[in-house]
Amino acid sequence: MCETCKAKELAVVLNSGGVDSTTAVGMAVDLFGAENVVTVSVFYGQKHMVELECASKIAKYYGVQHIELNLSKLMEYSNCSLLSSSTEEIRHESYAEQIAKDGEGMVRTYVPFRNGLLLSSVATIAMSLLEDGKHDRAFIYLGAHADDAAGEAYADCSVQFTDAMNEAIKIGTYNKVSVRAPFVNMTKKDIVHLGLKYKVPYELTHSCYEGERPCCGTCGTCIDRINAFKANGAVDPVPYKIEIDWEDK
C-alpha cells in the first residue's frame, strides 16, 4: 500500500468485470491495500450475466469485499440494445464506423444515465460503509475513459459529467465521499498499458457485448479491446471466435 495513503480512507470501485474497471481495481488495491477496497457490480437488465460473474472472480482474486446490486427495474422502460428487454440487436462494427454512419452523439449501446445511476447508488453504499468508524472518507472509482466520451457517444463518460457528479456527491455526503475517474483523459490503449504494469488479471475480465466465450471479436467493445492490446504489443488472454493477428498493429 502507498505510504502516503491513510488507512482511514476507503476505495469503492465500480467493477463491470471489464478491462477499464478491473484496472481501476488493481490501482485501488495498490494505493489503499485490499483491506480498504470494496468492489461493486450492478445488474441493470443486461442480456447476459457474464460480466457480473467476472467481477465476482476479480474480487476474489484481489481478496476484497464485493457487493452486487440489482437496479434492473429502473431500466425496464429503455430499448437500449444492451438490455434483455430490447428489440435492438448488437451492432457488429467499431464505434468509429457507427459514428461515421450515424453522426456524432448517443450510440445504441448507451444505457440511460447509467453512470449517474451507478455513482449515486455507490455513493449511498460508501456513505453507509463509513458508519462503522473504520474509515473517515471514501473515494468512488469509475473506469470511464476518453475513448467512450469521444464524439459524445457516451455523455456520462465525459470530464464534464464526472466532475459534476463528483461535486454533487461531495455536497450530498458532507464531503465524506468523492469520485475519482483516473482514466477520464486516457485512451483504452493507455489503460491496458497501465494495467499490464499492475499485472491486472485480464484473463478474468469480459468485454464482449454478446456475452459470449469465446468473445465475438466484432462488436464495438471487442474491437476497442483488441486494438488496445495490439497497440501495447500484447496478446489479450481471453479467447475470441475470430482469428486475430496480434502482431498486426
Steps between C-alpha positions, in 0.01 A plus 500: 500500500617852420659660810328831430153342512327504834355180642183695578422544130276256313488434126170379353554388142224453245601180321314380192744213455661672202847634419458859621328440832723203585806716439344747745469216753868419459590867544284534812645187662850631432419841651276406793570134575244223445358541851392855411341420162143397422379416149142542381342346191150574375236303313290749307326261261792400277452225243751282684653445845856424389640838603351469850652155537836645394472786751446247779805297392711817485399594856604154619830530313583825680350391832263797527143531623249481214144631484243430226203729429187436295370818334330329207152635577620850416600395147180319404385800296813525283554336163880523521652212302698376803183420696316168500169678438630676187379437146834633369785275390863557596684672214812320383718791396738742667382816673682701233296324231178561693577871540595524131161355404278664760690818587626605840285457806337222698569145382248217528695337781462809720310396815290795624697695763672177605810655652290758681283225645799284594694783661197612700431144618861440597514836681221366722696180561823688568334736747342201677832314520653797680253463785707230676777755564777295340541758224434873505464564127441306180596532134283352227708375207342511153673354193363749244753598233549742212423252221147449634441874524628567146236628261260521796434126459465466877436837659523352849866413443609860438715722719210742538272223624742342746598841638135595550415168669802537724383842618143380556612194697740701714224746588249224572737306725646787704828465307546145627463333158646613169549363148829409339502432125873442446466402134266774382776664292656169394433261210440127537852451363631703796288304745626162376856632516443596864324174579785293362733684739263422788481136380120522483344153441348581162434130445220534758335797324225517239412772250294340219150647471365163388604335826675226309806293581689487273427869448350603165790732411279716278281714729615853580644420841682186379659703220612771744645240735688313227647822363611612849694179559651512151612859554689384810667212318310259723273200443157515663470190723127450434395277206328632185287331234691671222868458417704801607848595386636654819811628322294705255469847654 
